[in-house]
Amino acid sequence: MRARRPRRRRCRLHPKVEFKLARLDSTEWVGMGAALLLAFSLLLPWYSTDANNEQSTINGLRSPDGSTAGGAWNALQTFSILDFILLAGCIAPFVLAWMVVRGHQVGWNRGEVTAIVGALVLTLILLNGIILGQPGDGPGGPVEVSLSWGYPIAIFAAAVILVTGALRGAKGRKKQPPGV
């Protein structure tokens, strides 16, 4: 009797493409975890308004529920477009993992696009809180809107997406002599 060879798992849509989870490295797993953390951080409080200052408002309101007391605002309550851009950036590590698992041949090093998306997301988060100021800062100056604990979590998650994409991109580089 002949020994049976183990069956290889193949993709149903493209039978010539093998689907191997073993191809995933720790960088892809960490990157996907960071993407989930970034998506979750959009629900955490990013900004808070001062209850003692009537001018401390975001989008014209002192708190997300419309009360007169100060409150904590998450990214989904604060932004109208940026939150969708950040959610779209969370997709990049999963696309990278899909390309690695399926063994897609691409014209660039895998992970470079994820690193670029991570850098873009990190820059947008830093711009909308530290570099350009918090939301609610008007022409008269700051109105006592402060950063809350969800904001550094989002910065950390975006930085991890950037680093894991860069590490995966560095793995695929072929060493060449100088000048080539």
OpenMM code with the backbone's topology and positions (N, CA, C; nanometers):
from openmm import Vec3, app, unit

residues = "MET ARG ALA ARG ARG PRO ARG ARG ARG ARG CYS ARG LEU HIS PRO LYS VAL GLU PHE LYS LEU ALA ARG LEU ASP SER THR GLU TRP VAL GLY MET GLY ALA ALA LEU LEU LEU ALA PHE SER LEU LEU LEU PRO TRP TYR SER THR ASP ALA ASN ASN GLU GLN SER THR ILE ASN GLY LEU ARG SER PRO ASP GLY SER THR ALA GLY GLY ALA TRP ASN ALA LEU GLN THR PHE SER ILE LEU ASP PHE ILE LEU LEU ALA GLY CYS ILE ALA PRO PHE VAL LEU ALA TRP MET VAL VAL ARG GLY HIS GLN VAL GLY TRP ASN ARG GLY GLU VAL THR ALA ILE VAL GLY ALA LEU VAL LEU THR LEU ILE LEU LEU ASN GLY ILE ILE LEU GLY GLN PRO GLY ASP GLY PRO GLY GLY PRO VAL GLU VAL SER LEU SER TRP GLY TYR PRO ILE ALA ILE PHE ALA ALA ALA VAL ILE LEU VAL THR GLY ALA LEU ARG GLY ALA LYS GLY ARG LYS LYS GLN PRO PRO GLY VAL".split()
positions = [
    Vec3(0.0828, -0.1169, 0.0000),
    Vec3(0.0000, 0.0000, 0.0000),
    Vec3(0.0876, 0.1237, 0.0000),
    Vec3(0.0483, 0.2180, -0.0770),
    Vec3(0.1256, 0.3397, -0.0932),
    Vec3(0.0905, 0.4419, 0.0145),
    Vec3(0.1923, 0.5108, 0.0665),
    Vec3(0.1690, 0.6132, 0.1688),
    Vec3(0.1089, 0.7372, 0.1038),
    Vec3(0.0108, 0.7923, 0.1709),
    Vec3(-0.0533, 0.9124, 0.1170),
    Vec3(0.0266, 1.0349, 0.1531),
    Vec3(0.0423, 1.1205, 0.0567),
    Vec3(0.1078, 1.2487, 0.0820),
    Vec3(0.0066, 1.3427, 0.1448),
    Vec3(0.0520, 1.4267, 0.2379),
    Vec3(-0.0427, 1.5219, 0.2981),
    Vec3(-0.0929, 1.6208, 0.1932),
    Vec3(-0.2207, 1.6488, 0.2014),
    Vec3(-0.2814, 1.7424, 0.1074),
    Vec3(-0.2415, 1.8847, 0.1402),
    Vec3(-0.2068, 1.9585, 0.0376),
    Vec3(-0.1758, 2.1002, 0.0551),
    Vec3(-0.3052, 2.1783, 0.0429),
    Vec3(-0.3172, 2.2781, 0.1287),
    Vec3(-0.4343, 2.3645, 0.1203),
    Vec3(-0.4152, 2.4621, 0.0063),
    Vec3(-0.5105, 2.4689, -0.0775),
    Vec3(-0.5046, 2.5605, -0.1907),
    Vec3(-0.6239, 2.6548, -0.1848),
    Vec3(-0.6049, 2.7690, -0.2416),
    Vec3(-0.7109, 2.8686, -0.2471),
    Vec3(-0.8175, 2.8211, -0.3452),
    Vec3(-0.9440, 2.8378, -0.3108),
    Vec3(-1.0514, 2.7930, -0.3985),
    Vec3(-1.0626, 2.8784, -0.5235),
    Vec3(-1.0341, 3.0072, -0.5102),
    Vec3(-1.0468, 3.0960, -0.6254),
    Vec3(-0.9310, 3.0807, -0.7228),
    Vec3(-0.8123, 3.0613, -0.6684),
    Vec3(-0.6934, 3.0453, -0.7511),
    Vec3(-0.6232, 2.9164, -0.7069),
    Vec3(-0.6506, 2.8045, -0.7706),
    Vec3(-0.5988, 2.6768, -0.7226),
    Vec3(-0.4468, 2.6658, -0.7240),
    Vec3(-0.3760, 2.7503, -0.7985),
    Vec3(-0.2303, 2.7411, -0.8037),
    Vec3(-0.1636, 2.8160, -0.6882),
    Vec3(-0.2400, 2.8940, -0.6111),
    Vec3(-0.1850, 2.9717, -0.5015),
    Vec3(-0.2039, 2.8938, -0.3714),
    Vec3(-0.0940, 2.8710, -0.3000),
    Vec3(-0.1018, 2.8000, -0.1728),
    Vec3(-0.1253, 2.8977, -0.0588),
    Vec3(-0.2064, 2.8568, 0.0345),
    Vec3(-0.2422, 2.9365, 0.1507),
    Vec3(-0.1713, 2.8765, 0.2711),
    Vec3(-0.0641, 2.9428, 0.3202),
    Vec3(0.0143, 2.8905, 0.4322),
    Vec3(0.0229, 2.9944, 0.5434),
    Vec3(-0.0404, 2.9653, 0.6559),
    Vec3(-0.0298, 3.0539, 0.7713),
    Vec3(0.1105, 3.0528, 0.8295),
    Vec3(0.1864, 2.9473, 0.8021),
    Vec3(0.3222, 2.9365, 0.8556),
    Vec3(0.4142, 3.0436, 0.7967),
    Vec3(0.3747, 3.1043, 0.6875),
    Vec3(0.4560, 3.2107, 0.6278),
    Vec3(0.4550, 3.3387, 0.7109),
    Vec3(0.3543, 3.3536, 0.7955),
    Vec3(0.3453, 3.4751, 0.8771),
    Vec3(0.4551, 3.4754, 0.9825),
    Vec3(0.5182, 3.5883, 0.9957),
    Vec3(0.6237, 3.6084, 1.0936),
    Vec3(0.5662, 3.6860, 1.2117),
    Vec3(0.6436, 3.6995, 1.3160),
    Vec3(0.5958, 3.7733, 1.4332),
    Vec3(0.5675, 3.9196, 1.3988),
    Vec3(0.6375, 3.9747, 1.3006),
    Vec3(0.6122, 4.1142, 1.2650),
    Vec3(0.4709, 4.1338, 1.2101),
    Vec3(0.4223, 4.0384, 1.1315),
    Vec3(0.2865, 4.0508, 1.0788),
    Vec3(0.1834, 4.0388, 1.1906),
    Vec3(0.2045, 3.9453, 1.2840),
    Vec3(0.1107, 3.9285, 1.3950),
    Vec3(0.1076, 4.0535, 1.4828),
    Vec3(0.2245, 4.1091, 1.5118),
    Vec3(0.2307, 4.2302, 1.5940),
    Vec3(0.1660, 4.3469, 1.5198),
    Vec3(0.1903, 4.3574, 1.3896),
    Vec3(0.1292, 4.4635, 1.3101),
    Vec3(-0.0223, 4.4539, 1.3076),
    Vec3(-0.0763, 4.3322, 1.2946),
    Vec3(-0.2215, 4.3166, 1.2968),
    Vec3(-0.2777, 4.3495, 1.4347),
    Vec3(-0.2061, 4.3119, 1.5398),
    Vec3(-0.2496, 4.3483, 1.6748),
    Vec3(-0.2488, 4.4988, 1.6952),
    Vec3(-0.1473, 4.5656, 1.6423),
    Vec3(-0.1412, 4.7119, 1.6533),
    Vec3(-0.2544, 4.7774, 1.5750),
    Vec3(-0.2905, 4.7200, 1.4615),
    Vec3(-0.4019, 4.7747, 1.3840),
    Vec3(-0.5331, 4.7615, 1.4611),
    Vec3(-0.5527, 4.6485, 1.5274),
    Vec3(-0.6722, 4.6316, 1.6096),
    Vec3(-0.6712, 4.7283, 1.7281),
    Vec3(-0.5529, 4.7494, 1.7870),
    Vec3(-0.5410, 4.8441, 1.8978),
    Vec3(-0.5716, 4.9867, 1.8513),
    Vec3(-0.5244, 5.0232, 1.7323),
    Vec3(-0.5536, 5.1562, 1.6785),
    Vec3(-0.7032, 5.1725, 1.6543),
    Vec3(-0.7669, 5.0705, 1.5970),
    Vec3(-0.9120, 5.0781, 1.5736),
    Vec3(-0.9867, 5.0895, 1.7063),
    Vec3(-0.9437, 5.0161, 1.8082),
    Vec3(-1.0077, 5.0234, 1.9398),
    Vec3(-0.9824, 5.1582, 2.0059),
    Vec3(-0.8640, 5.2157, 1.9815),
    Vec3(-0.8310, 5.3434, 2.0451),
    Vec3(-0.9198, 5.4572, 1.9953),
    Vec3(-0.9814, 5.4408, 1.8795),
    Vec3(-1.0728, 5.5432, 1.8299),
    Vec3(-1.1954, 5.5560, 1.9191),
    Vec3(-1.2238, 5.4532, 1.9988),
    Vec3(-1.3370, 5.4560, 2.0908),
    Vec3(-1.2985, 5.5065, 2.2293),
    Vec3(-1.1687, 5.5186, 2.2548),
    Vec3(-1.1199, 5.5658, 2.3847),
    Vec3(-1.1165, 5.7180, 2.3856),
    Vec3(-1.1181, 5.7804, 2.5048),
    Vec3(-1.1151, 5.9276, 2.5090),
    Vec3(-0.9805, 5.9830, 2.4629),
    Vec3(-0.9843, 6.0698, 2.3626),
    Vec3(-0.8644, 6.1352, 2.3099),
    Vec3(-0.8486, 6.2749, 2.3677),
    Vec3(-0.9576, 6.3442, 2.3879),
    Vec3(-0.9547, 6.4830, 2.4339),
    Vec3(-1.0535, 6.4990, 2.5479),
    Vec3(-1.0288, 6.5990, 2.6315),
    Vec3(-1.1248, 6.6316, 2.7360),
    Vec3(-1.1370, 6.7832, 2.7469),
    Vec3(-1.2573, 6.8274, 2.7765),
    Vec3(-1.2838, 6.9700, 2.7916),
    Vec3(-1.2904, 7.0039, 2.9399),
    Vec3(-1.2606, 7.1287, 2.9713),
    Vec3(-1.2586, 7.1755, 3.1097),
    Vec3(-1.3998, 7.2134, 3.1529),
    Vec3(-1.4420, 7.1610, 3.2669),
    Vec3(-1.5769, 7.1892, 3.3162),
    Vec3(-1.5914, 7.3318, 3.3675),
    Vec3(-1.4803, 7.3951, 3.4064),
    Vec3(-1.4864, 7.5297, 3.4633),
    Vec3(-1.4779, 7.6404, 3.3599),
    Vec3(-1.4449, 7.6086, 3.2363),
    Vec3(-1.4290, 7.7094, 3.1320),
    Vec3(-1.5423, 7.6953, 3.0312),
    Vec3(-1.6241, 7.7982, 3.0168),
    Vec3(-1.7362, 7.7930, 2.9229),
    Vec3(-1.6906, 7.7915, 2.7778),
    Vec3(-1.5691, 7.8399, 2.7513),
    Vec3(-1.5175, 7.8446, 2.6144),
    Vec3(-1.4526, 7.7128, 2.5721),
    Vec3(-1.4377, 7.6202, 2.6639),
    Vec3(-1.3744, 7.4915, 2.6347),
    Vec3(-1.4744, 7.4017, 2.5628),
    Vec3(-1.4711, 7.4071, 2.4290),
    Vec3(-1.5675, 7.3310, 2.3496),
    Vec3(-1.4972, 7.2589, 2.2358),
    Vec3(-1.5582, 7.1516, 2.1898),
    Vec3(-1.5184, 7.0795, 2.0682),
    Vec3(-1.6443, 7.0685, 1.9836),
    Vec3(-1.6353, 7.1104, 1.8594),
    Vec3(-1.7499, 7.1107, 1.7681),
    Vec3(-1.8673, 7.1902, 1.8261),
    Vec3(-1.8364, 7.2936, 1.9038),
    Vec3(-1.9394, 7.3794, 1.9610),
    Vec3(-2.0053, 7.3254, 2.0863),
    Vec3(-1.9642, 7.2091, 2.1337),
    Vec3(-2.0248, 7.1479, 2.2518),
    Vec3(-1.9214, 7.1336, 2.3629),
    Vec3(-1.9664, 7.1402, 2.4865),
    Vec3(-1.8757, 7.1242, 2.6004),
    Vec3(-1.8521, 6.9774, 2.6327),
    Vec3(-1.9506, 6.8922, 2.6009),
    Vec3(-1.9335, 6.7487, 2.6214),
    Vec3(-2.0053, 6.6754, 2.5082),
    Vec3(-1.9681, 6.5517, 2.4818),
    Vec3(-2.0298, 6.4790, 2.3701),
    Vec3(-2.1804, 6.4591, 2.3854),
    Vec3(-2.2292, 6.4528, 2.5097),
    Vec3(-2.3724, 6.4318, 2.5291),
    Vec3(-2.4519, 6.5617, 2.5294),
    Vec3(-2.3839, 6.6758, 2.5124),
    Vec3(-2.4514, 6.8043, 2.5037),
    Vec3(-2.4748, 6.8725, 2.6370),
    Vec3(-2.4249, 6.8154, 2.7455),
    Vec3(-2.4438, 6.8782, 2.8765),
    Vec3(-2.3489, 6.9972, 2.8914),
    Vec3(-2.3698, 7.0746, 2.9966),
    Vec3(-2.2874, 7.1934, 3.0176),
    Vec3(-2.1588, 7.1622, 3.0915),
    Vec3(-2.1455, 7.0424, 3.1439),
    Vec3(-2.0211, 7.0041, 3.2118),
    Vec3(-1.9169, 6.9630, 3.1085),
    Vec3(-1.7917, 6.9651, 3.1486),
    Vec3(-1.6859, 6.9186, 3.0591),
    Vec3(-1.6974, 6.7690, 3.0380),
    Vec3(-1.6326, 6.7199, 2.9355),
    Vec3(-1.6439, 6.5774, 2.9073),
    Vec3(-1.5260, 6.5243, 2.8301),
    Vec3(-1.5228, 6.3931, 2.8155),
    Vec3(-1.4179, 6.3250, 2.7391),
    Vec3(-1.4718, 6.2932, 2.6003),
    Vec3(-1.3896, 6.3186, 2.4991),
    Vec3(-1.4275, 6.2997, 2.3594),
    Vec3(-1.3387, 6.1936, 2.2970),
    Vec3(-1.3980, 6.0986, 2.2270),
    Vec3(-1.3163, 6.0028, 2.1525),
    Vec3(-1.2989, 6.0544, 2.0095),
    Vec3(-1.2198, 5.9834, 1.9314),
    Vec3(-1.1886, 6.0287, 1.7956),
    Vec3(-1.3119, 6.0269, 1.7055),
    Vec3(-1.4003, 5.9305, 1.7251),
    Vec3(-1.5189, 5.9226, 1.6410),
    Vec3(-1.6142, 6.0386, 1.6671),
    Vec3(-1.6165, 6.0893, 1.7903),
    Vec3(-1.7018, 6.2031, 1.8224),
    Vec3(-1.6384, 6.3352, 1.7805),
    Vec3(-1.5074, 6.3379, 1.7736),
    Vec3(-1.4368, 6.4630, 1.7473),
    Vec3(-1.4233, 6.4920, 1.5987),
    Vec3(-1.3820, 6.3927, 1.5217),
    Vec3(-1.3485, 6.4143, 1.3812),
    Vec3(-1.4617, 6.3684, 1.2905),
    Vec3(-1.4655, 6.4270, 1.1712),
    Vec3(-1.5668, 6.3850, 1.0748),
    Vec3(-1.5059, 6.3004, 0.9629),
    Vec3(-1.3833, 6.3282, 0.9239),
    Vec3(-1.3196, 6.2545, 0.8140),
    Vec3(-1.1976, 6.1767, 0.8627),
    Vec3(-1.1224, 6.2343, 0.9551),
    Vec3(-0.9982, 6.1719, 1.0001),
    Vec3(-1.0207, 6.0327, 1.0572),
    Vec3(-1.1313, 6.0110, 1.1259),
    Vec3(-1.1553, 5.8794, 1.1844),
    Vec3(-1.1679, 5.7719, 1.0769),
    Vec3(-1.2265, 5.8056, 0.9623),
    Vec3(-1.2359, 5.7082, 0.8531),
    Vec3(-1.0997, 5.6829, 0.7888),
    Vec3(-1.0171, 5.7857, 0.7811),
    Vec3(-0.8813, 5.7686, 0.7277),
    Vec3(-0.8000, 5.6776, 0.8205),
    Vec3(-0.8143, 5.6975, 0.9514),
    Vec3(-0.7425, 5.6126, 1.0466),
    Vec3(-0.7919, 5.4685, 1.0406),
    Vec3(-0.9219, 5.4496, 1.0255),
    Vec3(-0.9746, 5.3132, 1.0108),
    Vec3(-0.9245, 5.2482, 0.8821),
    Vec3(-0.9147, 5.3247, 0.7754),
    Vec3(-0.8605, 5.2712, 0.6503),
    Vec3(-0.7136, 5.2329, 0.6679),
    Vec3(-0.6403, 5.3098, 0.7483),
    Vec3(-0.5007, 5.2756, 0.7756),
    Vec3(-0.4857, 5.1469, 0.8545),
    Vec3(-0.5880, 5.1097, 0.9288),
    Vec3(-0.5841, 4.9842, 1.0052),
    Vec3(-0.5895, 4.8618, 0.9152),
    Vec3(-0.6284, 4.8793, 0.7913),
    Vec3(-0.6403, 4.7668, 0.6983),
    Vec3(-0.5035, 4.7216, 0.6466),
    Vec3(-0.4065, 4.8121, 0.6395),
    Vec3(-0.2771, 4.7835, 0.5765),
    Vec3(-0.2050, 4.6602, 0.6342),
    Vec3(-0.1949, 4.6422, 0.7663),
    Vec3(-0.1269, 4.5220, 0.8162),
    Vec3(-0.1982, 4.3919, 0.7777),
    Vec3(-0.3300, 4.3970, 0.7649),
    Vec3(-0.4038, 4.2771, 0.7260),
    Vec3(-0.3831, 4.2456, 0.5772),
    Vec3(-0.3722, 4.3491, 0.4954),
    Vec3(-0.3413, 4.3280, 0.3532),
    Vec3(-0.2009, 4.2695, 0.3394),
    Vec3(-0.1068, 4.3197, 0.4182),
    Vec3(0.0294, 4.2653, 0.4165),
    Vec3(0.0287, 4.1177, 0.4554),
    Vec3(-0.0434, 4.0841, 0.5611),
    Vec3(-0.0498, 3.9442, 0.6047),
    Vec3(-0.1138, 3.8564, 0.4966),
    Vec3(-0.2150, 3.9073, 0.4300),
    Vec3(-0.2798, 3.8319, 0.3227),
    Vec3(-0.1812, 3.8058, 0.2081),
    Vec3(-0.1014, 3.9057, 0.1734),
    Vec3(-0.0030, 3.8882, 0.0663),
    Vec3(0.1039, 3.7868, 0.1070),
    Vec3(0.1438, 3.7881, 0.2323),
    Vec3(0.2465, 3.6941, 0.2798),
    Vec3(0.1908, 3.5531, 0.2840),
    Vec3(0.0703, 3.5361, 0.3361),
    Vec3(0.0091, 3.4035, 0.3483),
    Vec3(-0.0114, 3.3402, 0.2116),
    Vec3(-0.0523, 3.4197, 0.1164),
    Vec3(-0.0789, 3.3659, -0.0179),
    Vec3(0.0454, 3.3607, -0.1045),
    Vec3(0.1540, 3.4241, -0.0617),
    Vec3(0.2780, 3.4214, -0.1389),
    Vec3(0.2736, 3.5049, -0.2644),
    Vec3(0.2029, 3.6160, -0.2616),
    Vec3(0.1925, 3.7035, -0.3780),
    Vec3(0.3293, 3.7598, -0.4150),
    Vec3(0.3545, 3.7674, -0.5424),
    Vec3(0.4751, 3.8315, -0.5930),
    Vec3(0.4382, 3.9745, -0.6293),
    Vec3(0.5055, 4.0688, -0.5667),
    Vec3(0.4790, 4.2096, -0.5930),
    Vec3(0.6083, 4.2763, -0.6379),
    Vec3(0.5947, 4.3955, -0.6947),
    Vec3(0.7103, 4.4658, -0.7487),
    Vec3(0.7868, 4.5466, -0.6456),
    Vec3(0.7497, 4.5388, -0.5188),
    Vec3(0.8192, 4.6111, -0.4126),
    Vec3(0.8382, 4.5152, -0.2962),
    Vec3(0.9170, 4.5556, -0.2017),
    Vec3(0.9357, 4.4721, -0.0839),
    Vec3(0.8088, 4.4732, -0.0007),
    Vec3(0.7661, 4.3551, 0.0384),
    Vec3(0.6462, 4.3469, 0.1224),
    Vec3(0.6709, 4.4217, 0.2515),
    Vec3(0.5764, 4.5005, 0.2901),
    Vec3(0.5876, 4.5766, 0.4133),
    Vec3(0.6146, 4.7238, 0.3906),
    Vec3(0.6663, 4.7600, 0.2737),
    Vec3(0.6968, 4.9008, 0.2494),
    Vec3(0.5707, 4.9862, 0.2470),
    Vec3(0.4651, 4.9371, 0.1842),
    Vec3(0.3407, 5.0136, 0.1789),
    Vec3(0.2802, 5.0231, 0.3191),
    Vec3(0.2905, 4.9156, 0.3973),
    Vec3(0.2410, 4.9195, 0.5350),
    Vec3(0.3178, 5.0218, 0.6171),
    Vec3(0.4484, 5.0304, 0.5963),
    Vec3(0.5292, 5.1296, 0.6673),
    Vec3(0.4889, 5.2716, 0.6271),
    Vec3(0.4614, 5.2927, 0.4999),
    Vec3(0.4189, 5.4245, 0.4527),
    Vec3(0.2835, 5.4608, 0.5121),
    Vec3(0.1906, 5.3653, 0.5132),
    Vec3(0.0588, 5.3904, 0.5724),
    Vec3(0.0727, 5.4179, 0.7218),
    Vec3(0.1586, 5.3421, 0.7910),
    Vec3(0.1821, 5.3659, 0.9332),
    Vec3(0.2401, 5.5045, 0.9584),
    Vec3(0.3327, 5.5483, 0.8728),
    Vec3(0.3901, 5.6826, 0.8872),
    Vec3(0.2843, 5.7898, 0.8634),
    Vec3(0.1980, 5.7688, 0.7661),
    Vec3(0.0907, 5.8643, 0.7372),
    Vec3(-0.0065, 5.8729, 0.8550),
    Vec3(-0.0468, 5.7593, 0.9078),
    Vec3(-0.1403, 5.7567, 1.0201),
    Vec3(-0.0774, 5.8226, 1.1429),
    Vec3(0.0482, 5.7905, 1.1701),
    Vec3(0.1173, 5.8505, 1.2848),
    Vec3(0.1275, 6.0024, 1.2688),
    Vec3(0.1589, 6.0481, 1.1497),
    Vec3(0.1682, 6.1920, 1.1237),
    Vec3(0.0331, 6.2608, 1.1431),
    Vec3(-0.0730, 6.2002, 1.0935),
    Vec3(-0.2060, 6.2602, 1.1091),
    Vec3(-0.2470, 6.2684, 1.2563),
    Vec3(-0.2144, 6.1661, 1.3330),
    Vec3(-0.2480, 6.1682, 1.4758),
    Vec3(-0.1684, 6.2768, 1.5466),
    Vec3(-0.0389, 6.2850, 1.5172),
    Vec3(0.0444, 6.3879, 1.5809),
    Vec3(0.0010, 6.5289, 1.5405),
    Vec3(-0.0376, 6.5456, 1.4153),
    Vec3(-0.0829, 6.6769, 1.3699),
    Vec3(-0.2102, 6.7212, 1.4425),
    Vec3(-0.3000, 6.6276, 1.4669),
    Vec3(-0.4287, 6.6612, 1.5278),
    Vec3(-0.4280, 6.6435, 1.6788),
    Vec3(-0.3280, 6.6948, 1.7426),
    Vec3(-0.3244, 6.6884, 1.8870),
    Vec3(-0.2028, 6.7552, 1.9462),
    Vec3(-0.0884, 6.7407, 1.8809),
    Vec3(0.0343, 6.7968, 1.9365),
    Vec3(0.0879, 6.9096, 1.8484),
    Vec3(0.1073, 6.8823, 1.7205),
    Vec3(0.1726, 6.9796, 1.6330),
    Vec3(0.0817, 7.0987, 1.6026),
    Vec3(-0.0401, 7.0729, 1.5578),
    Vec3(-0.1322, 7.1814, 1.5233),
    Vec3(-0.2253, 7.2182, 1.6383),
    Vec3(-0.2156, 7.1497, 1.7483),
    Vec3(-0.3006, 7.1786, 1.8637),
    Vec3(-0.4219, 7.0884, 1.8689),
    Vec3(-0.4899, 7.0948, 1.9816),
    Vec3(-0.6091, 7.0131, 2.0019),
    Vec3(-0.7277, 7.0747, 1.9294),
    Vec3(-0.8292, 6.9942, 1.9029),
    Vec3(-0.9502, 7.0513, 1.8441),
    Vec3(-1.0118, 7.1507, 1.9407),
    Vec3(-1.0744, 7.2529, 1.8874),
    Vec3(-1.1356, 7.3549, 1.9711),
    Vec3(-1.0474, 7.4770, 1.9890),
    Vec3(-0.9182, 7.4659, 1.9556),
    Vec3(-0.8316, 7.5831, 1.9630),
    Vec3(-0.8785, 7.6833, 1.8578),
    Vec3(-0.9184, 7.7977, 1.9035),
    Vec3(-0.9717, 7.8978, 1.8124),
    Vec3(-0.8704, 8.0054, 1.7822),
    Vec3(-0.9138, 8.1085, 1.7106),
    Vec3(-0.8232, 8.2179, 1.6767),
    Vec3(-0.7801, 8.2966, 1.8004),
    Vec3(-0.8580, 8.2881, 1.9080),
    Vec3(-0.8229, 8.3577, 2.0302),
    Vec3(-0.7249, 8.2805, 2.1164),
    Vec3(-0.6824, 8.1629, 2.0728),
    Vec3(-0.5889, 8.0825, 2.1495),
    Vec3(-0.6528, 7.9549, 2.2001),
    Vec3(-0.5803, 7.8824, 2.2815),
    Vec3(-0.6328, 7.7560, 2.3318),
    Vec3(-0.7511, 7.7786, 2.4263),
    Vec3(-0.8421, 7.6847, 2.4268),
    Vec3(-0.9620, 7.6963, 2.5087),
    Vec3(-0.9699, 7.5814, 2.6093),
    Vec3(-0.8567, 7.5403, 2.6594),
    Vec3(-0.8461, 7.4381, 2.7622),
    Vec3(-0.9070, 7.3049, 2.7208),
    Vec3(-0.8681, 7.2562, 2.6040),
    Vec3(-0.8974, 7.1203, 2.5618),
    Vec3(-0.7673, 7.0444, 2.5785),
    Vec3(-0.7704, 6.9390, 2.6554),
    Vec3(-0.6466, 6.8659, 2.6841),
    Vec3(-0.6510, 6.7255, 2.6257),
    Vec3(-0.5332, 6.6690, 2.6096),
    Vec3(-0.5225, 6.5323, 2.5595),
    Vec3(-0.5603, 6.4353, 2.6701),
    Vec3(-0.6256, 6.3280, 2.6317),
    Vec3(-0.6656, 6.2263, 2.7283),
    Vec3(-0.5880, 6.0971, 2.7019),
    Vec3(-0.6153, 5.9936, 2.7777),
    Vec3(-0.5317, 5.8737, 2.7779),
    Vec3(-0.5445, 5.7875, 2.6531),
    Vec3(-0.6469, 5.8035, 2.5726),
    Vec3(-0.6591, 5.7255, 2.4498),
    Vec3(-0.5676, 5.7747, 2.3388),
    Vec3(-0.5298, 5.9020, 2.3453),
    Vec3(-0.4442, 5.9619, 2.2424),
    Vec3(-0.3058, 5.8976, 2.2376),
    Vec3(-0.2346, 5.8794, 2.3514),
    Vec3(-0.1038, 5.8132, 2.3425),
    Vec3(-0.1130, 5.6667, 2.3008),
    Vec3(-0.2253, 5.6032, 2.3290),
    Vec3(-0.2428, 5.4645, 2.2828),
    Vec3(-0.2493, 5.4619, 2.1309),
    Vec3(-0.3184, 5.5581, 2.0715),
    Vec3(-0.3261, 5.5667, 1.9251),
    Vec3(-0.1889, 5.5956, 1.8652),
    Vec3(-0.1112, 5.6832, 1.9290),
    Vec3(0.0248, 5.7117, 1.8809),
    Vec3(0.1098, 5.5855, 1.8855),
    Vec3(0.1010, 5.5123, 1.9964),
    Vec3(0.1780, 5.3886, 2.0105),
    Vec3(0.1394, 5.2870, 1.9034),
    Vec3(0.0093, 5.2672, 1.8803),
    Vec3(-0.0365, 5.1699, 1.7818),
    Vec3(0.0095, 5.2083, 1.6411),
    Vec3(0.0005, 5.3355, 1.6060),
    Vec3(0.0446, 5.3800, 1.4735),
    Vec3(0.1952, 5.3630, 1.4576),
    Vec3(0.2716, 5.3898, 1.5637),
    Vec3(0.4170, 5.3713, 1.5569),
    Vec3(0.4524, 5.2242, 1.5401),
    Vec3(0.3791, 5.1357, 1.6042),
    Vec3(0.4054, 4.9915, 1.5898),
    Vec3(0.3733, 4.9455, 1.4481),
    Vec3(0.2654, 4.9973, 1.3890),
    Vec3(0.2343, 4.9633, 1.2492),
    Vec3(0.3477, 5.0082, 1.1582),
    Vec3(0.3990, 5.1281, 1.1801),
    Vec3(0.5117, 5.1794, 1.1015),
    Vec3(0.6347, 5.0915, 1.1162),
    Vec3(0.6699, 5.0564, 1.2385),
    Vec3(0.7914, 4.9775, 1.2634),
    Vec3(0.7783, 4.8359, 1.2089),
    Vec3(0.6630, 4.7723, 1.2283),
    Vec3(0.6484, 4.6354, 1.1786),
    Vec3(0.6500, 4.6314, 1.0261),
    Vec3(0.5911, 4.7326, 0.9615),
    Vec3(0.5979, 4.7391, 0.8157),
    Vec3(0.7405, 4.7588, 0.7674),
    Vec3(0.8149, 4.8447, 0.8367),
    Vec3(0.9546, 4.8687, 0.7984),
    Vec3(1.0400, 4.7442, 0.8208),
    Vec3(1.0151, 4.6726, 0.9297),
    Vec3(1.0919, 4.5489, 0.9550),
    Vec3(1.0623, 4.4433, 0.8495),
    Vec3(0.9363, 4.4293, 0.8104),
    Vec3(0.9020, 4.3319, 0.7065),
    Vec3(0.9613, 4.3740, 0.5721),
    Vec3(0.9610, 4.5037, 0.5430),
    Vec3(1.0216, 4.5517, 0.4191),
    Vec3(1.1707, 4.5286, 0.4161),
    Vec3(1.2364, 4.5393, 0.5320),
    Vec3(1.3815, 4.5173, 0.5382),
    Vec3(1.4165, 4.3707, 0.5194),
    Vec3(1.3271, 4.2796, 0.5570),
    Vec3(1.3543, 4.1361, 0.5392),
    Vec3(1.3599, 4.0971, 0.3926),
    Vec3(1.2843, 4.1658, 0.3100),
    Vec3(1.2770, 4.1289, 0.1700),
    Vec3(1.3854, 4.1892, 0.0826),
    Vec3(1.4654, 4.2775, 0.1382),
    Vec3(1.5687, 4.3426, 0.0571),
    Vec3(1.6827, 4.2465, 0.0283),
    Vec3(1.7255, 4.2489, -0.0966),
    Vec3(1.8421, 4.1694, -0.1343),
    Vec3(1.9649, 4.2566, -0.1227),
    Vec3(2.0673, 4.2038, -0.0628),
    Vec3(2.1898, 4.2821, -0.0468),
    Vec3(2.2608, 4.2912, -0.1821),
    Vec3(2.2972, 4.4132, -0.2150),
    Vec3(2.3657, 4.4385, -0.3407),
    Vec3(2.4927, 4.5173, -0.3112),
    Vec3(2.5900, 4.5025, -0.3961),
    Vec3(2.7114, 4.5836, -0.3773),
    Vec3(2.6799, 4.7310, -0.4015),
    Vec3(2.7597, 4.8197, -0.3452),
    Vec3(2.7360, 4.9629, -0.3642),
    Vec3(2.7412, 5.0023, -0.5132),
    Vec3(2.6541, 5.0951, -0.5494),
    Vec3(2.6535, 5.1467, -0.6850),
    Vec3(2.5714, 5.0645, -0.7820),
    Vec3(2.5053, 4.9604, -0.7367),
    Vec3(2.4260, 4.8778, -0.8275),
    Vec3(2.2812, 4.9143, -0.8181),
] * unit.nanometer
topology = app.Topology()
chain = topology.addChain("A")
for resn in residues:
    res = topology.addResidue(resn, chain)
    for name in ("N", "CA", "C"):
        topology.addAtom(name, app.Element.getBySymbol(name[0]), res)
